[in-house]
Amino acid sequence: MIPAVWPAPMEGVMHPALVAAVNRLKLVPVWMTPFFRVTSQRTPARRLREFIEPFLAGGVPVHVQLMGTDLAALGAAAQEFMKLGAAGINLNFGCPSKQVMRHGSGGGRLRDVPSLLAVVRGVAGALSGAPLSIKLRSGFDRCDSTWYSELRGAGASSVFMHFRTVVEGYRELPFEVALERFSAAAAALDGVTLIANGDIDSAERRDACGSAGCAGVMIGRPWFRDPGLLRRLTGAAGETGDRRCELFQTVVDLAKNDGKFRFFNGRAIELSVMLWGAGNPVLELLKNASDGAWRTIDVLKMMK
Ligand SMILES: Cc1cc2nc3c(=O)[nH]c(=O)nc-3n(C[C@H](O)[C@H](O)[C@H](O)COP(=O)(O)O)c2cc1C
C-alpha cells in the first residue's frame, strides 16, 4: 500500500546528518531519496550502500530515486538497491536543472515521451514486479497527460507529479492551477496511483488534492518551514507547534557527536535558509563567526 503522505526528495539538502535527525524525531512515514545518478560505468556496491543506509536507519520504507540514461546500468542499480533493502524504485523525469537535462536526464525526458516510456519499461523489466514509480513535472513547456494511459503497461504503479512544467520552474501559480492539473492527470492515468506535489502546505490543500483524484501528497519546501507537517497530516497525536529549532538542534548535536556526518557551516547555512528563509539570524551568526564555530545555543535562543 502506498502511504498517503510523502516527504519530497531534495538533492543537496537531504545530507546524512539531516536524514538521521529526521529519523530520530520520526518526522516521516516513508522516504524517497534524492536522485542517485547512474552512469554507464558500474557503481561500486559500497557507494550504493553508503547512499541508502542513512535512510534505511529510520526503519520506514525507503524508495530510491534513480536518474540516468543507460538502461542496463539503471536496471542493475535498481536491482542492487532492492537487494540492499529498498521498498521500491522511483525514476526522476522532473529535474529542471540545465546540467541534468543536457545529458538527456530528468525533466528533459518529457520532450521525448517514447524514450521516457522505454526507460520505464526497461527498469520495470529488471525489477520483475517490485514497485516502480516515476516523478515528473506536468509537462516540458506545456501540460500534457495524453500519454499517461501508457504508464501502466510500461510497468509504473504510481506517478508523483509536481504540477508545474519544467519551463515554469518554481514560478508562483495559484493553487487552483495545481488542482486543475492534478484532476486532468488523475483522469488520464489508467489504474496508476497519482501522488500530488507542489505547494501543499496544509490539511486543506491535501484534502483538495484528494478531491481532485490524488491518492496522496508529497511535500518538500513546506515541510521544512513546518517540520511537524507530515506527522500532523498522518494524524500523529499531540503534533503541534514549531519544530524547526528542535530539528536544527538535533542535526547539530548529531554532527558534533559523530564525525561521519561531515556537517559544516555551509550546510548549516543552507539548512537555516530552508527552515527560516533568507536573512535569518542563524545565517547572520554563522556568517559572522570568525572562528567558524556554530553558536547554536545563541541561535536557538534567538529563534524561539
Ligand atoms: C533543493 C531542492 C532539491 C530537490 N531535489 C530533488 C530530487 O533529488 N529529486 C526530485 O525528484 N525532486 C527534487 N526536488 C523537487 C522537489 O522534490 C519537489 O518536487 C518540489 O520542491 C515541489 O514541491 P514543494 O512545493 O512541496 O517543495 C528538489 C527541490 C529542491 C528545492
Ligand as a Chemical Component Dictionary entry (heavy atoms), coordinates in Angstrom:
data_LIG
# 
_chem_comp.id                   LIG 
_chem_comp.type                 NON-POLYMER 
_chem_comp.pdbx_formal_charge   0 
_chem_comp.three_letter_code    LIG 
# 
loop_
_chem_comp_atom.comp_id 
_chem_comp_atom.atom_id 
_chem_comp_atom.alt_atom_id 
_chem_comp_atom.type_symbol 
_chem_comp_atom.charge 
_chem_comp_atom.model_Cartn_x 
_chem_comp_atom.model_Cartn_y 
_chem_comp_atom.model_Cartn_z 
_chem_comp_atom.pdbx_ordinal 
LIG C1  C1  C 0 16.853 21.933 -3.131 1  
LIG C2  C2  C 0 15.925 21.026 -3.871 2  
LIG C3  C3  C 0 16.355 19.758 -4.258 3  
LIG C4  C4  C 0 15.499 18.902 -4.965 4  
LIG N1  N1  N 0 15.940 17.649 -5.310 5  
LIG C5  C5  C 0 15.084 16.799 -5.944 6  
LIG C6  C6  C 0 15.477 15.457 -6.243 7  
LIG O1  O1  O 0 16.585 14.995 -5.917 8  
LIG N2  N2  N 0 14.587 14.673 -6.880 9  
LIG C7  C7  C 0 13.341 15.128 -7.252 10 
LIG O2  O2  O 0 12.553 14.367 -7.820 11 
LIG N3  N3  N 0 12.935 16.375 -6.937 12 
LIG C8  C8  C 0 13.778 17.202 -6.303 13 
LIG N4  N4  N 0 13.344 18.461 -5.966 14 
LIG C9  C9  C 0 11.943 18.849 -6.237 15 
LIG C10 C10 C 0 11.074 18.534 -5.013 16 
LIG O3  O3  O 0 11.088 17.158 -4.730 17 
LIG C11 C11 C 0 9.613  18.971 -5.245 18 
LIG O4  O4  O 0 9.137  18.337 -6.404 19 
LIG C12 C12 C 0 9.478  20.483 -5.419 20 
LIG O5  O5  O 0 10.230 21.192 -4.449 21 
LIG C13 C13 C 0 7.996  20.920 -5.342 22 
LIG O6  O6  O 0 7.409  20.511 -4.141 23 
LIG P1  P1  P 0 7.221  21.507 -2.857 24 
LIG O7  O7  O 0 6.437  22.700 -3.318 25 
LIG O8  O8  O 0 6.485  20.666 -1.861 26 
LIG O9  O9  O 0 8.613  21.888 -2.425 27 
LIG C14 C14 C 0 14.183 19.327 -5.284 28 
LIG C15 C15 C 0 13.756 20.596 -4.889 29 
LIG C16 C16 C 0 14.600 21.443 -4.179 30 
LIG C17 C17 C 0 14.103 22.807 -3.752 31 
# 
loop_
_chem_comp_bond.comp_id 
_chem_comp_bond.atom_id_1 
_chem_comp_bond.atom_id_2 
_chem_comp_bond.value_order 
_chem_comp_bond.pdbx_ordinal 
LIG C1  C2  SING 1  
LIG C2  C3  SING 2  
LIG C2  C16 DOUB 3  
LIG C3  C4  DOUB 4  
LIG C4  N1  SING 5  
LIG C4  C14 SING 6  
LIG N1  C5  DOUB 7  
LIG C5  C6  SING 8  
LIG C5  C8  SING 9  
LIG C6  O1  DOUB 10 
LIG C6  N2  SING 11 
LIG N2  C7  SING 12 
LIG C7  O2  DOUB 13 
LIG C7  N3  SING 14 
LIG N3  C8  DOUB 15 
LIG C8  N4  SING 16 
LIG N4  C9  SING 17 
LIG N4  C14 SING 18 
LIG C9  C10 SING 19 
LIG C10 O3  SING 20 
LIG C10 C11 SING 21 
LIG C11 O4  SING 22 
LIG C11 C12 SING 23 
LIG C12 O5  SING 24 
LIG C12 C13 SING 25 
LIG C13 O6  SING 26 
LIG O6  P1  SING 27 
LIG P1  O7  DOUB 28 
LIG P1  O8  SING 29 
LIG P1  O9  SING 30 
LIG C14 C15 DOUB 31 
LIG C15 C16 SING 32 
LIG C16 C17 SING 33 
# 
